[in-house]
Amino acid sequence: MKEIIRKLTGICGPSGSEGPVRESIRAEVQRILAGKAKGTELRTDAMGNLIVTRHGSPSGLKVMLAAHMDEIGVVVTHVDEKGFCRFANVGGVRATALWGSRVLFTGGAVGVIGLEKLEDPSRVPGLDRFYIDTGIVGKADCRVKVGDVGCFLRDYAEMGRLITAKALDDRIGCAILLQALDELKDSPHEISFVFTVQEEVGLRGATTSAFGVEPNLAIAVDVTGTGDTPEAHPMSVRVGSGAAIKVKDGGMLAHVGVKDWLVRTAEAGGIPYQLEVLEGGTTDATSIQTSRAGVPAGVLSVPCRYVHSPSEVVDCGDAEAVVRILTAGLSRGIQL
Amino acid sequence: MLLQKLSEATGVSGNEEPVRALLLEAVRGLADECRIDTMGNMIVLRRGTGGSPLRVMVAAHMDEIGLMITQIEDNGVLHFAKVGGIDDRLLPAKPVLIGPRKVNGVVTFKPVHLTEKGERDTVVSWKQLCIDIGAASRAEAEKLVQKGDTAVFATDYCELDTAAGGWRTVAGKAFDDRAGCAVVAELLEDRYPFDLYAVFTVQEEVGLRGARTAAFSVKPDCGIAVDCTGANETPKKKDLSPSTRLGEGPAITIRDNSFIADPRLVDLFFSTGSRLGIPCQSKMPNVGGTDAGAIHMTHEGVPSITMAVPCRYIHAPKGILSLRDFENTVRLGREALRRLPETMKQ
């Protein structure tokens, strides 16, 4: 899985500009399907969600699996006379990770994030005190304009059992869906693998794709926080301790039947798992759950340190555990 | 002039009827169909000439920010709540008009003589302010107003710079979004290749509520919100964005807090502007939200954009906009709509 994770995390795709991620995933899906029997459809909807639907049998459910293609980033709000760019956040950007970070704009320009001289350096400044230096000397030369978006620039690296990269949130979820699509043999269910857009700015792609797919069971695959670092906020989830099965987060209570089904599947298969209660943040499952007349929804999470920093850290073994739960659970009938 | 009538009409969120009546009168002769939905949105269909199967929704909101009377004190003064986004610093001592009878009132305020040292450096919360209608008692006040009445700033429309070749600025209240309503009314004068649904929405200022239900029933293939947006051009120490500037034409939203505009539509508006020499500008990203935020999330998703008339001092008693910008917004809207079918094929 590491190769696909490396490939997907290397792509620049902030919310609203997921095109290159979608094309890469589409190519991967086509490669996977090339060796398989027919009966799978691909489509991109009006918002830009990529929906891959595998046909099922009449006895099965309509299942939606969601992982978001977008990542956090920046958007240029102003180019000053000297050519420095002021910017705002795309999704949950933290000021503490900004100074000295590099930005890659979707148009190809690179910039370095600088910071005004602060009166009180002991206080974390707001985003309005930072700027992007794109290495040019005047407004007229600036290749970047108001409204342009960029992602953080940071290489993928392996460190012991763990890997680090930008945008593991949620390219690792995309990689998991691709792996599950590849490994899942027979299933009675009609399964839509949905690669969503604009999760980081308000679960927007999942809202419209859930309306379109109209599932009767949904699982979002995303990253979650951990409590295993020095002086962390208390949380029992640890990197390397298996797939995290969500009980609750800042936006949803997982459907109890779905959560229990995921737990049963993990236990039956001897797959490492841990229960997750996340106090802040949420996933696509929140908007899917309240689509139309309501959808039983749960989340499988990959524990991730330093979420929304340019160096997110995960254990690939946890991601593989998520794939195993999905393929085991979806290969037979589901009783909630 | 329609803009003046709309600006001076009262229509706080949830009480848009006077604005709707003016707009109905203005567009009656242009509508192939017109209906008012459960929420109070007015949906006007202008049939297409048949060249395109698209359904296009253009939306402008009728409501404005204001106050709502919540309680009447024994001594006749009125407590109120804010409706929509109002900066507390704007409220003290402002003249207001309350309820359908437009009763005159003044937001309370302590004169300079009676304030303590330091008091003038702090902002008084709206919770500590009342509206005074000059009534001697609760009984007297209840003859004029009742709980639930809404109040607007008492502001007449006026012309400022009228010189030929100038900005032709005007001042008034509620240009957000009566300016957009007036633009949409003018857009209805043309026919386009597709069916155009012009929707005058309710309750935008309290959460894009009208647009949500209207878009669900119209089920458009494309959504365009026409709004009025802030221009903050007061001199600043730092070189920062004014968000938009007066005189530079309609402001196109690339992304704001409510949605990300469809890139094809962004390109359509800017390329139409540059090809035809209609000035237009980008609005500073990540500021505010418009009806497009609700429209684009309808059903399976609707490619959307916002075009706005720039205005100084929005969400305040008196804003200033340029009629030249207003006219350029109409021109850009009309020309972009003509080119829309080609864009949506991409």
Interface residues (C-beta under 8 A of the other chain):
Chain A: S15 G16 D45 A46 M47 N49 V75 V76 T77 H78 D80 E81 K82 R86 A88 N89 V90 D128 K145 V146 G147 V149 Q198 V201 R204 G205 T207 T208 S209 F211 G212
Chain B: D239 L240 S241 I254 R255 F259 I260 V266 S282 M284 P285 N286 H296 M297 T298 H299 E300 G301 V302 P303
